Amino acid sequence: MPNSMIKKPLENVNGVLYIAGVSALKLAEEYGTPLYVISENKIRENYRRLATAFTRNYDKVRILYSAKANTNLSVLKILKSEGAGIDTVSAGEVFLALEAGFKPNQILYTGTSVSDEELDYILEKGVVINVDSLSQFRKMLKKTVPQTLSVRINTEFGAGHHEYTVTASKTSKFGVDGKTAMEIYRMAKNAGVEKFGIHMHIGSGIMQVDPFIKATEKLLETASIIHKQLGIAFNFIDLGGGIGVPYKPEETEVDIENFAKRLVDFFKEKIEEYGLGQPELWLEPGRYLVAEACVLLTKVNMVKETPYKKFVGVDAGFNTLIRPAMYGSYHYIVLANRLDAPLAENYDVVGPLCESGDVLARDRQLPKISEGDLLAILNTGAYGYAMSSQYNSRPRAAEVLVRDGCRELIRERETLQDLVRGQKIASWLKG
C-alpha cells in the first residue's frame, strides 16, 4: 500500500497505524468506534508554520482560527495557547470561545441572517462584530453603538473545493456591495464608532493564492474609496478564506511560504498605493490548522459481495462524517491493523445508515478486508465531528486527544439516553 499519506503524526509500526505515538488498535479497544483521534502537536506545527510564513513578510499579522472547522474545547485551548484569535459565526461558537478562555477582543463574530436574540447575546459579550447586512447594522444601532465595527464585503469573486463552500459571488447570500458598505460606514462614523475594520471571505479549501489576490484587489479598492470619501482609517483588513490541504496522495501541499509572500507583497503594495497606512492583516484559517491533525477510526461490521459490487460496511456513516456525501469529498482510507497488506480489491466503503447516499468511498482500492478490521479515514479534523449528527437516531462519536504517546478522552461518546435528552412527551399523549 502506498505510504505517502502516512506521515507525522501518523506512523507505521510493524504494520499497525500509530497516531502521535499511540496505537490505533489500542485506541479503538479502549474508547470504541467510530472515534475521532486528534494530534495536539500537529495543530501546533500547522499554526506555527502558517504564522511564521506570514509574519516573516508583515509584522502586523493576526491569525483568527475559523472555529466552525472544529469547536472541541481542547482544540480551541491549543490554538489560544499558540496566540490565535478566533473567528466565529454563531452565538454558540462565541460561547465556546469564551469557555475556552478567549477574551472578547480576541473574538470576531461574522453572522448572517442574525436573529434579535443572537444579536443581543453577541452585543452583551462585547466581541468584535463583522456586519453582514444593512438590516443587521440598523438593528445594532437601535441597541448600542459598538466601539469597533467591521463590514463584510462581497468581492463578487470566490473560490473553494465545492460550489457550496464558495462564499463570494454576484449571487452569494454573504456580505454587501460597495454602495451599501459606504452607507453602513457613514452611519457608523456618524453614530460614534471609534475603530474600523473591513472584511472579505471568498471560500474554503483553496489551494492557490491567485483567488485571494484577485479578491483582495477588489476589497482594497473598496477600502480606498471609503477611506477617501469618509476619512475612515482601517485598523484591520481581514482577508478571510480557507487555505486547503491535500486529501489525495497525488495532491501537493500548498507552498505556504510562497503563498504568504505573494499575498502579503500584493497587500503591502496596494495599501501603500491607496494610502491606507499600516493596518493589521487578519487571516481566518480553519481547515489548514486542524484537518490533517485528525483521523477517524471505524470498525468493519460487514463485507458483502453482490453480482455488481463489493461492499465494506463500517460503523461510521454520513452521520459521523458527512463530507463525502455532501460535497463528494475524497478521504484517504488505510487498513489500520494491517498497513503493509497489498492492495487487492475495489470496494465501496459504506456506513450503517438507511440511505443509499451513505457512502464514504466508492470503488476504492484497498487490501482484502475482513470483518473486525479497523479502518482509518484520514484528514478528518475539519468539518468532521463539527458537521456530525444523530441521524437515524445514532449517538455521536467520541473524541480523543493524543500527544507524545499519551491519550485522553476530550469528548464522551453519546449514549442512547442522549437521544431523548431535552425531549418531552406532550401532556395529552401521556398515560
C-alpha positions as CSV (number, residue, x, y, z in Angstrom):
1,M,0.0,0.0,0.0
2,P,1.4,3.5,-0.8
3,N,2.6,5.2,2.3
4,S,2.7,8.8,1.0
5,M,-0.2,9.7,3.3
6,I,1.3,8.1,6.4
7,K,3.3,11.0,7.7
8,K,3.6,12.6,11.1
9,P,1.7,12.4,13.4
10,L,0.9,9.1,11.7
11,E,3.4,6.2,11.7
12,N,3.6,2.6,10.5
13,V,4.8,0.5,13.5
14,N,5.1,-3.2,12.4
15,G,2.1,-2.8,10.2
16,V,-0.1,-1.0,12.7
17,L,-1.1,2.6,12.5
18,Y,0.1,4.8,15.3
19,I,-1.1,8.3,15.9
20,A,1.3,10.6,17.8
21,G,2.9,7.5,19.3
22,V,-0.4,5.8,20.3
23,S,-1.6,2.5,18.6
24,A,-4.9,2.9,16.7
25,L,-5.8,-0.6,17.8
26,K,-5.4,0.3,21.5
27,L,-7.4,3.5,21.0
28,A,-10.3,1.6,19.3
29,E,-10.2,-1.1,22.0
30,E,-10.2,1.5,24.9
31,Y,-12.6,4.1,23.5
32,G,-14.7,2.2,20.9
33,T,-15.5,3.2,17.4
34,P,-16.3,5.4,15.5
35,L,-13.6,7.5,17.1
36,Y,-12.0,10.8,16.2
37,V,-8.3,11.0,17.2
38,I,-6.7,14.4,17.2
39,S,-3.0,15.2,17.4
40,E,-2.2,18.2,19.6
41,N,1.3,18.6,18.2
42,K,0.1,18.6,14.6
43,I,-2.2,21.5,15.3
44,R,0.6,23.4,16.9
45,E,3.0,22.7,14.0
46,N,0.4,23.8,11.4
47,Y,-0.2,27.1,13.3
48,R,3.4,27.9,13.7
49,R,4.2,27.2,10.1
50,L,1.4,29.5,8.9
51,A,2.2,32.2,11.5
52,T,5.9,32.2,10.6
53,A,5.3,32.4,6.9
54,F,3.1,35.5,7.2
55,T,4.8,37.4,10.0
56,R,8.1,37.0,8.1
57,N,6.6,39.3,5.4
58,Y,4.5,41.6,7.5
59,D,4.8,42.4,11.2
60,K,1.2,43.2,11.9
61,V,-0.5,39.8,11.2
62,R,-3.3,38.4,13.3
63,I,-4.5,34.8,12.8
64,L,-8.1,34.1,13.7
65,Y,-8.9,30.4,13.8
66,S,-12.1,29.6,11.9
67,A,-14.0,27.8,14.7
68,K,-16.6,26.2,12.5
69,A,-14.0,23.7,11.3
70,N,-13.7,22.1,14.8
71,T,-15.1,23.6,18.0
72,N,-13.8,21.0,20.5
73,L,-12.7,22.9,23.6
74,S,-9.3,21.2,23.7
75,V,-8.7,22.3,20.1
76,L,-9.7,25.8,20.9
77,K,-7.4,25.8,24.0
78,I,-4.4,24.6,21.9
79,L,-4.8,27.4,19.4
80,K,-5.4,30.0,22.1
81,S,-2.1,29.0,23.7
82,E,-0.4,29.4,20.4
83,G,-1.6,33.0,20.2
84,A,-4.5,32.7,17.8
85,G,-7.7,34.8,17.9
86,I,-10.9,33.2,16.8
87,D,-13.4,33.7,14.0
88,T,-17.0,32.8,15.0
89,V,-20.2,32.6,13.1
90,S,-22.8,31.9,15.8
91,A,-23.7,32.6,19.4
92,G,-22.8,29.0,20.1
93,E,-19.3,29.5,18.8
94,V,-18.9,32.7,20.7
95,F,-20.0,30.8,23.9
96,L,-17.5,28.1,23.3
97,A,-14.7,30.6,22.6
98,L,-15.4,32.3,25.9
99,E,-15.5,28.9,27.6
100,A,-12.1,28.1,26.1
101,G,-10.7,31.3,27.6
102,F,-10.6,33.7,24.7
103,K,-11.2,37.3,25.7
104,P,-14.0,39.3,23.9
105,N,-11.4,41.4,21.9
106,Q,-9.9,38.2,20.6
107,I,-13.2,37.0,19.1
108,L,-14.6,38.2,15.7
109,Y,-18.2,37.4,15.1
110,T,-19.5,37.3,11.5
111,G,-23.1,36.2,11.4
112,T,-25.6,36.0,8.6
113,S,-29.4,36.1,9.0
114,V,-28.8,37.2,12.6
115,S,-31.8,36.9,14.9
116,D,-32.6,39.6,17.5
117,E,-31.8,37.1,20.3
118,E,-28.4,36.2,18.8
119,L,-27.6,39.8,18.3
120,D,-28.4,40.6,21.9
121,Y,-26.1,37.9,23.1
122,I,-23.3,39.0,20.8
123,L,-23.6,42.6,21.9
124,E,-23.8,41.6,25.6
125,K,-20.5,39.7,25.3
126,G,-18.7,42.6,23.7
127,V,-16.9,40.7,20.9
128,V,-15.8,42.4,17.7
129,I,-18.7,42.4,15.2
130,N,-18.4,42.0,11.4
131,V,-21.6,43.2,9.8
132,D,-23.2,41.2,7.0
133,S,-26.1,43.4,6.1
134,L,-27.5,46.9,6.4
135,S,-30.5,45.4,8.2
136,Q,-28.2,43.9,10.8
137,F,-26.4,47.2,11.4
138,R,-29.6,49.2,11.8
139,K,-30.8,46.7,14.4
140,M,-27.5,47.1,16.2
141,L,-27.7,50.9,16.3
142,K,-31.1,50.7,18.0
143,K,-29.4,48.7,20.8
144,T,-25.9,50.2,21.2
145,V,-23.0,51.8,19.4
146,P,-20.1,49.4,19.2
147,Q,-16.6,50.7,19.8
148,T,-15.3,48.7,16.8
149,L,-17.1,47.7,13.6
150,S,-16.1,45.8,10.5
151,V,-18.2,45.2,7.4
152,R,-18.1,42.1,5.2
153,I,-17.7,43.0,1.6
154,N,-18.9,40.7,-1.2
155,T,-16.0,40.9,-3.6
156,E,-18.1,39.1,-6.2
157,F,-15.2,36.7,-6.7
158,G,-14.9,33.5,-4.7
159,A,-13.2,30.1,-4.7
160,G,-13.4,26.8,-3.0
161,H,-13.2,23.0,-3.3
162,H,-17.0,22.7,-3.9
163,E,-19.7,25.2,-5.0
164,Y,-21.3,25.0,-1.5
165,T,-18.1,26.3,0.0
166,V,-17.7,29.4,-2.3
167,T,-18.7,32.4,-0.2
168,A,-18.4,35.3,-2.6
169,S,-20.2,35.8,-6.0
170,K,-22.8,38.0,-7.6
171,T,-25.5,35.7,-6.2
172,S,-23.9,35.0,-2.8
173,K,-26.0,35.5,0.3
174,F,-22.9,36.8,2.2
175,G,-21.7,40.3,2.5
176,V,-22.6,43.7,1.0
177,D,-21.7,45.6,-2.2
178,G,-19.6,48.7,-2.1
179,K,-22.5,51.1,-2.2
180,T,-24.2,49.5,0.8
181,A,-20.9,49.3,2.7
182,M,-20.4,53.1,2.2
183,E,-23.8,53.7,3.8
184,I,-23.0,51.4,6.8
185,Y,-19.6,53.1,7.4
186,R,-21.2,56.6,7.1
187,M,-23.9,55.7,9.6
188,A,-21.3,54.1,11.9
189,K,-19.0,57.1,11.8
190,N,-21.9,59.5,12.5
191,A,-23.0,57.3,15.4
192,G,-19.6,57.5,17.1
193,V,-18.0,54.2,16.2
194,E,-14.3,54.6,17.0
195,K,-12.4,51.8,15.3
196,F,-13.0,50.2,11.9
197,G,-12.1,47.0,10.0
198,I,-13.1,45.7,6.6
199,H,-13.5,42.0,5.7
200,M,-14.0,39.5,2.9
201,H,-14.4,35.8,2.8
202,I,-14.1,34.0,-0.5
203,G,-14.4,30.3,0.3
204,S,-12.9,27.2,1.8
205,G,-10.3,24.6,0.7
206,I,-8.4,27.0,-1.6
207,M,-5.1,25.6,-2.9
208,Q,-3.8,28.6,-4.9
209,V,-3.0,32.1,-3.9
210,D,-4.4,33.7,-7.1
211,P,-8.1,33.8,-5.9
212,F,-7.0,35.6,-2.7
213,I,-5.1,38.2,-4.7
214,K,-7.9,38.8,-7.1
215,A,-10.4,39.2,-4.2
216,T,-8.0,41.3,-2.1
217,E,-7.7,43.7,-5.0
218,K,-11.4,44.3,-5.0
219,L,-11.5,44.6,-1.2
220,L,-8.8,47.1,-1.1
221,E,-10.3,49.2,-3.9
222,T,-13.5,49.3,-1.8
223,A,-11.5,50.3,1.3
224,S,-9.7,53.0,-0.6
225,I,-13.0,54.6,-1.8
226,I,-14.4,54.5,1.7
227,H,-11.2,56.0,3.2
228,K,-11.2,58.8,0.7
229,Q,-14.9,59.7,0.9
230,L,-15.4,59.2,4.7
231,G,-11.9,59.7,6.1
232,I,-12.1,56.3,7.8
233,A,-8.8,54.7,8.8
234,F,-8.9,50.9,8.9
235,N,-7.4,49.3,12.0
236,F,-7.5,45.9,10.4
237,I,-8.2,44.4,7.0
238,D,-9.4,40.8,7.1
239,L,-8.6,38.5,4.1
240,G,-10.9,35.7,5.0
241,G,-10.9,32.4,3.2
242,G,-9.7,28.9,4.0
243,I,-6.4,27.5,2.7
244,G,-6.7,23.9,1.6
245,V,-4.9,20.7,2.4
246,P,-4.2,17.7,0.2
247,Y,-6.7,14.9,0.6
248,K,-5.4,12.6,-2.2
249,P,-1.9,11.1,-2.5
250,E,-1.3,12.8,-5.8
251,E,-2.2,16.3,-4.5
252,T,0.6,18.6,-3.3
253,E,0.7,20.7,-0.2
254,V,0.3,24.5,-0.5
255,D,3.7,26.1,-0.6
256,I,2.8,28.3,2.3
257,E,6.0,30.4,2.2
258,N,5.3,31.4,-1.5
259,F,1.6,31.8,-0.8
260,A,2.3,34.2,2.1
261,K,4.9,36.2,0.3
262,R,2.9,36.7,-2.8
263,L,-0.3,37.7,-0.9
264,V,1.5,39.9,1.6
265,D,3.6,41.6,-1.1
266,F,0.4,42.4,-3.0
267,F,-1.3,43.6,0.1
268,K,1.6,45.9,1.1
269,E,1.8,47.3,-2.4
270,K,-1.9,48.2,-2.5
271,I,-2.2,49.7,1.0
272,E,0.7,52.0,0.1
273,E,-0.8,52.9,-3.3
274,Y,-4.2,53.7,-1.6
275,G,-2.7,55.5,1.4
276,L,-4.3,53.1,3.9
277,G,-1.5,53.2,6.4
278,Q,-0.3,50.0,8.1
279,P,-3.5,48.2,9.2
280,E,-3.3,44.8,10.8
281,L,-3.7,42.0,8.4
282,W,-6.1,39.4,9.6
283,L,-6.4,35.8,8.3
284,E,-9.1,33.2,9.0
285,P,-7.6,29.6,8.5
286,G,-9.6,26.6,9.8
287,R,-9.1,23.5,7.7
288,Y,-5.3,24.3,7.3
289,L,-4.8,24.1,11.0
290,V,-6.9,21.1,12.0
291,A,-7.8,18.8,9.0
292,E,-4.6,16.8,8.9
293,A,-4.4,16.6,12.7
294,C,-7.2,14.1,13.0
295,V,-8.1,10.6,11.8
296,L,-11.5,8.8,12.1
297,L,-11.2,5.2,13.3
298,T,-14.1,2.9,12.2
299,K,-14.6,-0.8,12.6
300,V,-15.6,-3.1,9.8
301,N,-19.0,-4.7,10.6
302,M,-19.7,-6.3,7.2
303,V,-18.1,-7.5,4.0
304,K,-20.7,-8.1,1.3
305,E,-20.4,-9.1,-2.3
306,T,-23.1,-8.8,-4.9
307,P,-23.0,-9.6,-8.6
308,Y,-22.1,-6.0,-9.2
309,K,-20.2,-4.6,-6.2
310,K,-18.1,-5.4,-3.2
311,F,-19.0,-3.5,0.0
312,V,-17.2,-2.8,3.2
313,G,-19.7,-1.8,5.8
314,V,-18.3,0.2,8.7
315,D,-19.8,1.8,11.9
316,A,-19.2,5.4,10.7
317,G,-21.7,6.8,8.3
318,F,-22.5,10.3,7.0
319,N,-23.9,10.9,10.4
320,T,-20.3,10.7,11.6
321,L,-18.5,12.2,8.5
322,I,-20.8,14.0,6.0
323,R,-18.2,15.5,3.7
324,P,-18.2,12.6,1.1
325,A,-22.0,12.6,0.9
326,M,-22.5,16.3,0.9
327,Y,-19.5,17.5,-1.2
328,G,-18.4,14.4,-3.0
329,S,-15.2,14.7,-1.0
330,Y,-12.3,12.2,-1.1
331,H,-10.8,11.0,2.1
332,Y,-7.8,8.6,2.1
333,I,-8.5,5.3,3.9
334,V,-6.0,2.9,5.3
335,L,-6.3,-0.6,6.9
336,A,-5.1,0.5,10.3
337,N,-4.4,-3.0,11.7
338,R,-2.6,-4.3,8.5
339,L,-0.9,-1.3,6.9
340,D,1.6,-3.5,5.0
341,A,-1.1,-5.6,3.3
342,P,-1.0,-5.3,-0.5
343,L,-3.9,-3.6,-2.4
344,A,-6.2,-6.3,-3.6
345,E,-9.8,-5.4,-4.1
346,N,-12.1,-2.5,-5.1
347,Y,-14.8,-1.7,-2.5
348,D,-17.5,0.8,-1.8
349,V,-16.9,1.7,1.9
350,V,-20.4,2.3,3.3
351,G,-21.9,3.3,6.6
352,P,-24.8,1.9,8.7
353,L,-27.4,4.5,7.7
354,C,-30.7,3.7,5.9
355,E,-29.7,5.9,3.0
356,S,-28.2,5.0,-0.4
357,G,-26.0,8.1,-0.1
358,D,-24.3,6.7,3.0
359,V,-21.0,6.1,1.1
360,L,-17.6,7.1,2.4
361,A,-15.7,5.9,-0.6
362,R,-16.6,4.5,-4.0
363,D,-14.6,1.9,-5.9
364,R,-11.7,2.4,-3.5
365,Q,-8.7,0.0,-3.9
366,L,-7.9,-1.5,-0.6
367,P,-6.3,-4.7,0.8
368,K,-8.6,-7.6,1.2
369,I,-10.8,-6.6,4.1
370,S,-12.2,-8.9,6.8
371,E,-15.0,-8.3,9.3
372,G,-13.5,-6.9,12.5
373,D,-10.7,-5.0,10.7
374,L,-10.1,-1.3,11.7
375,L,-10.1,1.4,9.0
376,A,-8.6,4.8,9.5
377,I,-10.1,7.7,7.5
378,L,-7.5,10.5,7.2
379,N,-7.7,14.3,7.3
380,T,-11.0,14.4,9.3
381,G,-10.2,17.2,11.7
382,A,-12.0,19.9,9.8
383,Y,-15.8,19.6,9.3
384,G,-15.8,16.1,10.7
385,Y,-17.3,16.0,14.1
386,A,-18.4,19.6,13.7
387,M,-20.9,18.5,11.0
388,S,-21.9,15.2,12.5
389,S,-25.5,14.4,13.6
390,Q,-27.8,11.9,15.3
391,Y,-29.4,10.9,12.0
392,N,-31.1,7.5,12.2
393,S,-31.0,8.0,16.0
394,R,-27.4,7.1,16.2
395,P,-25.4,8.7,19.0
396,R,-22.4,10.9,18.0
397,A,-18.8,9.6,18.2
398,A,-16.2,10.2,20.9
399,E,-13.0,12.3,20.5
400,V,-9.6,11.6,21.9
401,L,-6.5,13.9,22.1
402,V,-3.1,12.3,21.6
403,R,0.4,13.7,22.3
404,D,3.8,12.0,22.5
405,G,2.4,8.6,23.3
406,C,-0.3,9.9,25.7
407,R,-4.0,10.0,25.1
408,E,-7.0,11.5,26.9
409,L,-10.8,11.5,26.2
410,I,-11.9,15.0,25.3
411,R,-15.5,14.3,24.3
412,E,-17.5,11.4,25.6
413,R,-19.3,9.1,23.2
414,E,-23.0,9.9,23.3
415,T,-25.4,7.2,24.6
416,L,-28.8,6.1,23.7
417,Q,-30.1,8.1,26.6
418,D,-28.6,11.3,25.0
419,L,-31.1,10.8,22.1
420,V,-34.0,11.7,24.4
421,R,-32.2,14.4,26.4
422,G,-34.3,17.6,26.2
423,Q,-37.3,15.9,24.8
424,K,-40.7,15.9,26.5
425,I,-43.8,13.9,25.6
426,A,-46.9,16.2,25.2
427,S,-49.1,16.0,28.2
428,W,-52.1,14.7,26.2
429,L,-50.0,11.8,25.0
430,K,-49.1,10.5,28.4
431,G,-50.7,7.7,30.2
